[in-house]
Structures are given as C-alpha cells and as structure tokens.
Amino acid sequence: MVCSDWDIRKGTVVPATGDVKLSNGAVEVDAVYLYADLADSTGLARDFTRTTAAKVIRAYLDATCRVIKARGGQIRSFDGDRVMAVFMGDTKNSDAAKCGLQIHHVVDKIVRPKVEANLSSITTKGFEIKHCVGIDSGTALIVRGGVRGHNDLVSIGRAPNVAAKLSDVRNGQYRTYITEPVFKKLLDPSKYGPAPDKKLMWGGPFTRDVGGEKITVYRSNWTWKP
C-alpha cells in the first residue's frame, strides 16, 4: 500500500466515507476544522460511576452535535468525549466560529444546569462541566484508513491537527480558540457583538506553541444563543 500512488481529486463538499475509495482514494479539501472537547473526562471516569459519566458525555455530545449540524458543519469523527466537524463553503470560517460560540452557550446555559439538576453526585463532588473548542482553516487530505468492513475517514493536514490541539487548551473562562487564518476571514456578525456596542468578541492576537509550532490565535469567552 505504501508503494501505491494516491488517486487524489479536489473536493467541493465534505466527503462521506463511501465517497472515498478504500484502496488509494484521497480527497483534497479547503476546509475549516472544528474540534469540541469536554474537559477532564479522565476525572469524570475516575470519580463517578460509568453510568453517570456516560450520561454527562452523551449530554455534551448530543448538544454539541445539534449545534454543529444547525451551523452547516459535517460531523466526521468521535473520540471518546470529543467530536470533529468539517465546514466548507464561502462562509465556512464565520460558520465555524459562530458554532464555537453557540456550543459555549448550550454547554454553559443548558447542559451544565441540566446535568447538575439531575445528577446530584456531580454537584456533591464539585465536578465542573466545561469544554473547549479549537478551530483552524486550511487544506487537508481526506483518506480512508483501515480494512474492508472496518475503516473510517482520516484527515491529514495542519488544520485538523492544530484544531485538535487547541481544543485541549484549558485557560480560565475562555472556551473558543481560532487561528489567525480563521480570524482574518470572519464576517462582521461572527467577529463583533450586537449593536449598538458591537464589541470585538475575540481577544488577541496571542502566540501559542502548538505541536512544536508557534502559531497566532484568538480566543473568546462570549456565548451566542442558537
């Protein structure tokens, strides 16, 4: 397999698994990648029963996925308590950024209060439900990894890698991180708050070390009601 050349085509929409040939198919996309990650799932699994931990994770993923779909993102993978989505199209950067702020709203205003009201051990043990969303834009190569009957899509490129790393950031009240390429392409409604103040919703720029690379990022603690 490593000796075969890739059969690469340009993608104009986010491919589904069946759109990519298993043997040597590859789709090159210009896309925005969003990763949403529930914080401290290790502590959740360690300190609570499996059924309680599963309810919290399911509530987080359910709410997050609903927001992603509403904003036009295509969900392409799950990793425990983390979900990855891909956005394409003319407004992909703004759509993904808005999605991040809306995920913050539903987690803070809906998921957390619901969980705390229905799972008393969460409050008793002082577990804080919080998360982080990382977003980056760029070219990626989507291929199918695995064997027939047991395979899934894999995205290779800087954007998916950086977005995943940013979703691991745990920094006080900030819940949404975007890279400079995303910020520069934001439409005003995803960059500034409502009138009349129209305050900038993103703090920065800041430099972070992400996977050994110094990159420029912006961060936000704003929420946006879906």
KASUL-V381427 format. One record per residue. N is the residue number from 1. NEAR is the number of other ideal C-beta (glycine too) atoms within 10 Angstrom. Layout:
# KASUL-V381427
n=N near=NEAR
n=N near=NEAR
This chain:
# KASUL-V381427
n=1 near=5
n=2 near=3
n=3 near=4
n=4 near=8
n=5 near=7
n=6 near=12
n=7 near=12
n=8 near=13
n=9 near=14
n=10 near=8
n=11 near=20
n=12 near=11
n=13 near=13
n=14 near=23
n=15 near=21
n=16 near=10
n=17 near=12
n=18 near=8
n=19 near=15
n=20 near=20
n=21 near=14
n=22 near=15
n=23 near=9
n=24 near=14
n=25 near=16
n=26 near=18
n=27 near=23
n=28 near=15
n=29 near=22
n=30 near=14
n=31 near=27
n=32 near=31
n=33 near=30
n=34 near=35
n=35 near=26
n=36 near=30
n=37 near=23
n=38 near=23
n=39 near=20
n=40 near=16
n=41 near=16
n=42 near=10
n=43 near=13
n=44 near=19
n=45 near=17
n=46 near=9
n=47 near=15
n=48 near=18
n=49 near=11
n=50 near=8
n=51 near=8
n=52 near=19
n=53 near=20
n=54 near=13
n=55 near=16
n=56 near=22
n=57 near=17
n=58 near=11
n=59 near=20
n=60 near=26
n=61 near=19
n=62 near=11
n=63 near=20
n=64 near=27
n=65 near=17
n=66 near=14
n=67 near=23
n=68 near=25
n=69 near=13
n=70 near=12
n=71 near=21
n=72 near=17
n=73 near=24
n=74 near=16
n=75 near=16
n=76 near=20
n=77 near=15
n=78 near=12
n=79 near=10
n=80 near=12
n=81 near=22
n=82 near=22
n=83 near=24
n=84 near=24
n=85 near=28
n=86 near=28
n=87 near=24
n=88 near=18
n=89 near=13
n=90 near=9
n=91 near=19
n=92 near=22
n=93 near=24
n=94 near=20
n=95 near=21
n=96 near=30
n=97 near=32
n=98 near=23
n=99 near=29
n=100 near=29
n=101 near=22
n=102 near=23
n=103 near=30
n=104 near=24
n=105 near=18
n=106 near=20
n=107 near=25
n=108 near=16
n=109 near=12
n=110 near=14
n=111 near=22
n=112 near=19
n=113 near=11
n=114 near=13
n=115 near=19
n=116 near=15
n=117 near=10
n=118 near=10
n=119 near=19
n=120 near=10
n=121 near=11
n=122 near=22
n=123 near=12
n=124 near=9
n=125 near=11
n=126 near=7
n=127 near=20
n=128 near=11
n=129 near=20
n=130 near=15
n=131 near=23
n=132 near=24
n=133 near=29
n=134 near=27
n=135 near=30
n=136 near=31
n=137 near=25
n=138 near=19
n=139 near=11
n=140 near=23
n=141 near=16
n=142 near=24
n=143 near=19
n=144 near=22
n=145 near=11
n=146 near=11
n=147 near=8
n=148 near=8
n=149 near=6
n=150 near=7
n=151 near=14
n=152 near=11
n=153 near=20
n=154 near=16
n=155 near=22
n=156 near=13
n=157 near=17
n=158 near=19
n=159 near=25
n=160 near=25
n=161 near=19
n=162 near=26
n=163 near=30
n=164 near=21
n=165 near=19
n=166 near=26
n=167 near=24
n=168 near=14
n=169 near=19
n=170 near=11
n=171 near=12
n=172 near=7
n=173 near=8
n=174 near=16
n=175 near=25
n=176 near=32
n=177 near=30
n=178 near=30
n=179 near=26
n=180 near=17
n=181 near=18
n=182 near=28
n=183 near=20
n=184 near=13
n=185 near=18
n=186 near=20
n=187 near=14
n=188 near=8
n=189 near=15
n=190 near=23
n=191 near=18
n=192 near=15
n=193 near=13
n=194 near=10
n=195 near=6
n=196 near=5
n=197 near=7
n=198 near=12
n=199 near=8
n=200 near=12
n=201 near=22
n=202 near=22
n=203 near=13
n=204 near=15
n=205 near=14
n=206 near=13
n=207 near=11
n=208 near=18
n=209 near=9
n=210 near=22
n=211 near=10
n=212 near=5
n=213 near=11
n=214 near=8
n=215 near=19
n=216 near=14
n=217 near=24
n=218 near=24
n=219 near=21
n=220 near=23
n=221 near=16
n=222 near=17
n=223 near=17
n=224 near=22
n=225 near=9
n=226 near=15
